[in-house]
Structure formats: C-alpha cells, structure tokens
C-alpha cells in the first residue's frame, strides 16, 4: 500500500496563537503514526509564493493521513491556529 503524505505551506501571522496550535497538534500526529520529513527549515522558492514553513509528513497510507486531519484531536488543535497563519494543505498518495 502506498504511503500518504501531508504537505503544508504555512506563513505564521500571529506567533502566540500559532504556538498554541503547535502545543496541541503533536498528540494527533503521534496517535496516527506521523513521521515528519520536513518542517520549516531553509527553503528556496523556484516558482510561486515563498511560505515561511514547508511541512511534509509521512503516514502509512493516504487514509491514515486523512484520518489524522479529520480526527477530533487534530481539529481541536486546528481551531487554535485559525487567524494565526495562512496555510495551504494537501494530502497525497505516494508512488
């Protein structure tokens, strides 16, 4: 079964509110077996907008990644980042 990948592009606009999200989101990621492959760090935009944070998270499957995103644990954490950042998130199936 192909792995699933959560890919996010984030620019934080309110660091204090975003810190609350960062304190609560790890519980959901741990519960669903997430493995961070990239989180922040140095990035170079070759096409399109340059976001502050680029995040790639690996899951055992796309279904597992979607279950994590839709879980009560993650949705509670997500509510804490509303208005604290601009984000684009996609979940894709690996090859």
N, CA, C and O of each residue as an XYZ file, in Angstrom:
380
protein
N       0.839     -1.176      0.000
C       0.000      0.000      0.000
C       0.887      1.244      0.000
O       1.835      1.330      0.780
N       0.584      2.204     -0.869
C       1.393      3.426     -0.910
C       1.259      4.250      0.368
O       0.213      4.255      1.017
N       2.322      4.933      0.709
C       2.309      5.857      1.841
C       1.408      7.048      1.511
O       1.079      7.291      0.350
N       1.022      7.776      2.539
C       0.285      9.020      2.379
C       1.148     10.167      2.863
O       1.905     10.012      3.821
N       1.046     11.306      2.219
C       1.853     12.468      2.576
C       0.965     13.691      2.769
O       0.118     14.010      1.935
N       1.181     14.355      3.878
C       0.515     15.606      4.219
C       1.528     16.676      3.877
O       2.626     16.697      4.434
N       1.171     17.568      2.963
C       2.078     18.614      2.518
C       1.428     19.952      2.853
O       0.301     20.226      2.438
N       2.145     20.782      3.605
C       1.590     22.066      4.029
C       2.578     23.192      3.755
O       3.791     23.041      3.904
N       2.025     24.304      3.357
C       2.773     25.553      3.167
C       2.138     26.560      4.117
O       0.941     26.829      4.028
N       2.929     27.113      5.019
C       2.389     27.944      6.095
C       3.225     29.207      6.267
O       4.454     29.163      6.218
N       2.548     30.325      6.466
C       3.179     31.555      6.915
C       2.452     31.997      8.176
O       1.245     32.241      8.158
N       3.191     32.097      9.259
C       2.620     32.461     10.560
C       2.469     33.978     10.619
O       3.401     34.724     10.319
N       1.270     34.419     11.014
C       0.998     35.851     11.138
C       0.806     36.273     12.593
O       0.989     37.443     12.928
N       0.437     35.327     13.458
C       0.275     35.601     14.889
C       0.976     34.500     15.679
O       0.362     33.489     16.020
N       2.265     34.699     15.970
C       3.077     33.647     16.597
C       2.527     33.105     17.917
O       2.634     31.904     18.168
N       1.947     33.944     18.760
C       1.438     33.455     20.039
C       0.275     32.491     19.849
O       0.211     31.455     20.512
N      -0.646     32.824     18.946
C      -1.770     31.917     18.666
C      -1.269     30.641     17.993
O      -1.753     29.550     18.294
N      -0.316     30.773     17.097
C       0.214     29.600     16.402
C       0.933     28.670     17.378
O       0.907     27.452     17.207
N       1.565     29.230     18.385
C       2.243     28.417     19.403
C       1.259     27.514     20.132
O       1.613     26.402     20.523
N       0.036     27.975     20.318
C      -0.987     27.140     20.953
C      -1.317     25.934     20.070
O      -1.488     24.824     20.573
N      -1.406     26.151     18.765
C      -1.604     25.043     17.819
C      -0.434     24.061     17.921
O      -0.637     22.849     17.988
N       0.789     24.594     17.931
C       1.968     23.734     17.990
C       2.029     22.916     19.275
O       2.609     21.830     19.288
N       1.453     23.410     20.326
C       1.444     22.679     21.593
C       0.425     21.544     21.593
O       0.586     20.564     22.321
N      -0.627     21.673     20.775
C      -1.703     20.679     20.806
C      -1.692     19.689     19.630
O      -2.173     18.565     19.777
N      -1.164     20.075     18.494
C      -1.186     19.208     17.308
C      -0.376     17.921     17.453
O      -0.790     16.902     16.899
N       0.756     17.906     18.165
C       1.559     16.677     18.232
C       0.803     15.449     18.750
O       1.145     14.328     18.373
N      -0.191     15.621     19.584
C      -0.953     14.465     20.089
C      -1.646     13.739     18.942
O      -1.652     12.508     18.897
N      -2.227     14.494     18.020
C      -2.885     13.873     16.865
C      -1.863     13.194     15.971
O      -2.078     12.068     15.523
N      -0.749     13.872     15.707
C       0.264     13.277     14.844
C       0.815     11.985     15.436
O       1.033     11.017     14.708
N       1.037     11.958     16.725
C       1.547     10.744     17.382
C       0.523      9.616     17.303
O       0.880      8.470     17.030
N      -0.728      9.931     17.536
C      -1.789      8.911     17.520
C      -1.902      8.235     16.155
O      -2.218      7.048     16.077
N      -1.648      8.978     15.085
C      -1.816      8.440     13.737
C      -0.498      8.053     13.070
O      -0.460      7.832     11.859
N       0.569      7.971     13.838
C       1.840      7.456     13.326
C       2.545      8.366     12.345
O       3.239      7.882     11.451
N       2.387      9.669     12.487
C       3.016     10.623     11.570
C       4.529     10.619     11.735
O       5.056     10.464     12.836
N       5.208     10.794     10.613
C       6.667     10.936     10.632
C       7.011     12.185      9.826
O       6.775     12.244      8.619
N       7.572     13.184     10.510
C       7.911     14.436      9.846
C       9.159     14.253      9.000
O      10.194     13.800      9.490
N       9.054     14.610      7.717
C      10.180     14.548      6.796
C      10.784     15.932      6.577
O      11.983     16.063      6.326
N       9.947     16.962      6.674
C      10.408     18.352      6.576
C       9.464     19.198      7.420
O       8.250     18.995      7.423
N      10.053     20.153      8.133
C       9.240     21.054      8.963
C      10.022     22.348      9.133
O      10.983     22.408      9.900
N       9.603     23.381      8.411
C      10.338     24.641      8.467
C      11.653     24.494      7.735
O      11.720     23.847      6.690
N      12.679     25.082      8.269
C      14.000     24.961      7.662
C      14.184     25.892      6.473
O      13.268     26.610      6.070
N      15.380     25.860      5.930
C      15.738     26.709      4.810
C      15.008     26.241      3.553
O      15.004     25.050      3.243
N      14.398     27.169      2.839
C      13.671     26.832      1.617
C      13.966     27.879      0.549
O      14.228     29.044      0.850
N      13.918     27.442     -0.685
C      14.077     28.331     -1.829
C      12.883     28.137     -2.737
O      12.623     27.023     -3.192
N      12.158     29.200     -3.004
C      11.017     29.114     -3.907
C      11.504     29.304     -5.334
O      12.111     30.323     -5.662
N      11.239     28.326     -6.171
C      11.638     28.424     -7.572
C      10.485     28.909     -8.439
O      10.701     29.542     -9.473
N       9.261     28.614     -8.017
C       8.062     29.089     -8.704
C       6.982     29.278     -7.652
O       6.835     28.447     -6.756
N       6.237     30.347     -7.750
C       5.157     30.592     -6.801
C       5.641     31.291     -5.542
O       6.796     31.704     -5.433
N       4.724     31.408     -4.602
C       4.985     32.133     -3.358
C       5.964     31.373     -2.465
O       6.010     30.143     -2.471
N       6.736     32.126     -1.708
C       7.621     31.531     -0.714
C       6.922     31.610      0.633
O       6.690     32.702      1.152
N       6.594     30.484      1.187
C       5.988     30.430      2.507
C       7.093     30.338      3.550
O       8.222     29.948      3.255
N       6.742     30.700      4.763
C       7.691     30.669      5.866
C       8.035     29.237      6.269
O       9.183     28.938      6.597
N       7.047     28.361      6.244
C       7.239     26.971      6.678
C       6.743     26.025      5.592
O       5.663     26.217      5.033
N       7.532     25.017      5.304
C       7.162     23.944      4.372
C       7.206     22.662      5.178
O       8.224     22.338      5.790
N       6.102     21.935      5.177
C       5.982     20.757      6.037
C       5.591     19.550      5.187
O       4.659     19.621      4.386
N       6.306     18.452      5.366
C       5.969     17.184      4.717
C       5.924     16.129      5.820
O       6.899     15.912      6.539
N       4.756     15.475      5.933
C       4.563     14.463      6.967
C       4.160     13.160      6.288
O       3.254     13.140      5.455
N       4.833     12.080      6.644
C       4.554     10.766      6.065
C       3.649      9.963      6.991
O       3.820      9.972      8.210
N       2.680      9.266      6.390
C       1.785      8.351      7.099
C       1.821      6.999      6.396
O       2.287      6.905      5.260
N       1.346      5.978      7.044
C       1.324      4.641      6.444
C       0.466      4.583      5.186
O       0.695      3.739      4.320
N      -0.525      5.475      5.075
C      -1.393      5.496      3.895
C      -2.071      6.859      3.795
O      -2.065      7.637      4.748
N      -2.652      7.137      2.637
C      -3.419      8.366      2.473
C      -4.606      8.351      3.426
O      -4.947      9.382      4.006
N      -5.235      7.201      3.592
C      -6.383      7.087      4.503
C      -5.979      7.446      5.933
O      -6.739      8.101      6.646
N      -4.796      7.024      6.352
C      -4.309      7.341      7.702
C      -4.065      8.849      7.843
O      -4.377      9.429      8.883
N      -3.518      9.477      6.820
C      -3.287     10.923      6.852
C      -4.612     11.674      6.931
O      -4.741     12.633      7.692
N      -5.597     11.238      6.147
C      -6.916     11.873      6.192
C      -7.584     11.659      7.543
O      -8.235     12.564      8.064
N      -7.427     10.469      8.113
C      -7.999     10.193      9.437
C      -7.387     11.121     10.479
O      -8.091     11.611     11.362
N      -6.102     11.363     10.385
C      -5.433     12.278     11.308
C      -6.000     13.684     11.154
O      -6.370     14.317     12.143
N      -6.070     14.175      9.917
C      -6.568     15.530      9.689
C      -7.997     15.695     10.204
O      -8.329     16.722     10.796
N      -8.832     14.698      9.984
C     -10.241     14.781     10.361
C     -10.516     14.374     11.806
O     -11.658     14.446     12.260
N      -9.497     13.953     12.522
C      -9.687     13.482     13.898
C     -10.095     14.621     14.825
O      -9.751     15.778     14.583
N     -10.830     14.292     15.888
C     -11.176     15.318     16.880
C      -9.931     15.976     17.477
O      -9.938     17.170     17.775
N      -8.863     15.192     17.651
C      -7.633     15.732     18.233
C      -7.020     16.809     17.334
O      -6.644     17.882     17.807
N      -6.925     16.513     16.034
C      -6.325     17.493     15.143
C      -7.245     18.685     14.935
O      -6.780     19.825     14.906
N      -8.544     18.442     14.790
C      -9.466     19.546     14.568
C      -9.486     20.512     15.753
O      -9.647     21.718     15.567
N      -9.324     19.993     16.958
C      -9.235     20.875     18.138
C      -7.967     21.719     18.068
O      -7.995     22.909     18.384
N      -6.854     21.110     17.654
C      -5.602     21.867     17.504
C      -5.737     22.878     16.374
O      -5.301     24.022     16.500
N      -6.343     22.451     15.268
C      -6.506     23.333     14.107
C      -7.294     24.590     14.471
O      -6.968     25.681     14.003
N      -8.313     24.447     15.290
C      -9.115     25.599     15.707
C      -8.251     26.642     16.402
O      -8.556     27.834     16.359
N      -7.179     26.199     17.042
C      -6.285     27.116     17.751
C      -5.417     27.941     16.797
O      -4.866     28.966     17.197
N      -5.292     27.504     15.539
C      -4.473     28.275     14.591
C      -5.309     29.157     13.674
O      -4.756     29.887     12.851
N      -6.645     29.100     13.803
C      -7.496     29.974     12.987
C      -7.089     31.427     13.188
O      -7.020     31.908     14.319
N      -6.823     32.117     12.096
C      -6.420     33.509     12.155
C      -4.968     33.731     12.546
O      -4.518     34.874     12.616
N      -4.225     32.654     12.804
C      -2.832     32.784     13.238
C      -1.841     32.558     12.107
O      -0.639     32.768     12.272
N      -2.356     32.125     10.947
C      -1.459     31.836      9.828
C      -2.249     31.783      8.534
O      -3.479     31.742      8.531
N      -1.518     31.785      7.449
C      -2.106     31.448      6.164
C      -1.504     30.098      5.799
O      -0.290     29.906      5.874
N      -2.367     29.162      5.400
C      -1.891     27.796      5.153
C      -2.566     27.197      3.930
O      -3.733     27.465      3.642
N      -1.811     26.391      3.230
C      -2.335     25.550      2.149
C      -1.900     24.132      2.487
O      -0.714     23.883      2.705
N      -2.851     23.199      2.534
C      -2.556     21.828      2.938
C      -3.159     20.876      1.913
O      -4.300     21.046      1.483
N      -2.377     19.873      1.528
C      -2.867     18.808      0.653
C      -2.409     17.480      1.229
O      -1.351     17.385      1.851
N      -3.218     16.465      1.011
C      -2.828     15.105      1.377
C      -2.798     14.301      0.093
O      -3.779     14.264     -0.649
N      -1.675     13.659     -0.167
C      -1.489     12.945     -1.424
C      -1.036     11.508     -1.177
O      -0.430     11.189     -0.154
N      -1.347     10.670     -2.133
C      -0.893      9.281     -2.090
C       0.486      9.195     -2.709
O       0.740      9.793     -3.754
N       1.370      8.462     -2.078
C       2.722      8.279     -2.602
C       2.736      7.303     -3.772
O       1.717      6.693     -4.096
N       3.888      7.164     -4.397
C       4.025      6.241     -5.533
C       4.616      4.934     -5.070
O       4.811      4.025     -5.877
